[in-house]
């Protein structure tokens, strides 16, 4: 079952983030479970930092619980690396993380 969940997660991520669908400074985590989104976000922040990006925009699921759960670890990660802005995908409400 875990293998199928991983395959589905990978497929959804590839579709949402296909070349030309989102800008280079953006990642769309809509459709991911929180645990999957956290893993993906951690890797993407590392990539952004190593490639010299100065910020990252993140789209998350419009349901509040998902966005709130993701924002906390994302902000902690961002403080260690680069500032990010998290958007709820449906209405693009944003919350910016502060960089120390």
C-alpha positions as CSV (number, residue, x, y, z in Angstrom):
1,X,0.0,0.0,0.0
2,X,2.8,2.4,0.9
3,X,4.4,1.9,-2.5
4,X,1.1,2.8,-4.3
5,X,0.8,5.9,-2.1
6,X,4.3,6.9,-3.1
7,X,3.6,6.4,-6.8
8,X,0.4,8.5,-6.5
9,X,2.3,11.2,-4.7
10,X,5.0,11.2,-7.3
11,X,2.5,11.4,-10.1
12,X,0.5,14.2,-8.6
13,X,3.7,16.2,-7.8
14,X,5.0,15.8,-11.4
15,X,1.7,16.9,-12.9
16,X,1.3,19.9,-10.6
17,X,5.0,21.0,-11.1
18,X,5.5,20.1,-14.8
19,X,7.7,22.4,-16.8
20,X,5.8,25.6,-17.5
21,X,3.0,25.0,-15.0
22,X,4.7,26.9,-12.1
23,X,7.6,29.4,-12.1
24,X,11.1,28.2,-11.1
25,X,10.7,29.8,-7.7
26,X,7.5,27.9,-6.9
27,X,6.5,24.5,-5.8
28,X,2.9,23.2,-5.8
29,X,2.2,20.7,-3.0
30,X,-1.6,20.6,-3.6
31,X,-2.8,17.0,-3.4
32,X,0.0,15.8,-1.1
33,X,-0.5,14.4,2.4
34,X,1.3,16.5,5.1
35,X,4.0,14.0,5.6
36,X,4.7,13.7,1.8
37,X,4.6,17.5,1.5
38,X,7.1,18.0,4.3
39,X,9.5,15.6,2.7
40,X,9.1,17.2,-0.7
41,X,9.4,20.7,0.7
42,X,12.6,19.9,2.6
43,X,14.3,18.6,-0.5
44,X,13.1,21.6,-2.6
45,X,14.4,24.1,0.0
46,X,17.8,22.3,-0.1
47,X,17.8,22.5,-3.9
48,X,16.8,26.2,-3.8
49,X,19.5,27.0,-1.4
50,X,22.2,25.2,-3.3
51,X,21.1,26.7,-6.6
52,X,21.3,30.2,-5.3
53,X,17.6,31.0,-5.1
54,X,16.7,33.8,-2.7
55,X,13.1,32.7,-2.0
56,X,10.5,30.1,-2.6
57,X,6.7,30.2,-3.2
58,X,4.8,27.2,-2.0
59,X,1.2,26.3,-2.9
60,X,-0.6,24.1,-0.4
61,X,-4.1,22.5,-0.1
62,X,-6.8,25.1,0.5
63,X,-8.1,23.3,3.6
64,X,-6.9,25.2,6.6
65,X,-5.6,22.2,8.6
66,X,-3.2,21.2,5.9
67,X,-1.8,24.6,5.4
68,X,-1.4,25.2,9.1
69,X,0.3,21.9,9.7
70,X,2.7,22.5,6.8
71,X,3.4,26.2,7.6
72,X,5.1,25.5,10.9
73,X,7.8,23.0,9.7
74,X,8.1,25.0,6.5
75,X,8.8,28.2,8.4
76,X,11.3,26.4,10.7
77,X,13.1,25.0,7.6
78,X,13.0,28.4,5.9
79,X,14.6,30.2,8.8
80,X,17.6,27.8,8.5
81,X,17.8,28.3,4.7
82,X,15.7,30.8,2.6
83,X,12.5,32.8,3.1
84,X,9.4,31.2,1.6
85,X,5.8,32.4,1.0
86,X,3.0,29.8,1.5
87,X,-0.2,30.2,-0.6
88,X,-3.4,28.4,-0.2
89,X,-4.0,27.2,-3.7
90,X,-7.7,28.1,-4.0
91,X,-7.6,31.7,-3.0
92,X,-3.9,32.5,-2.9
93,X,-4.0,33.8,0.7
94,X,-0.4,34.0,1.7
95,X,1.7,33.9,4.8
96,X,5.4,34.9,4.6
97,X,8.0,33.3,6.8
98,X,10.6,35.5,8.5
99,X,14.2,34.9,7.9
100,X,16.6,35.3,10.9
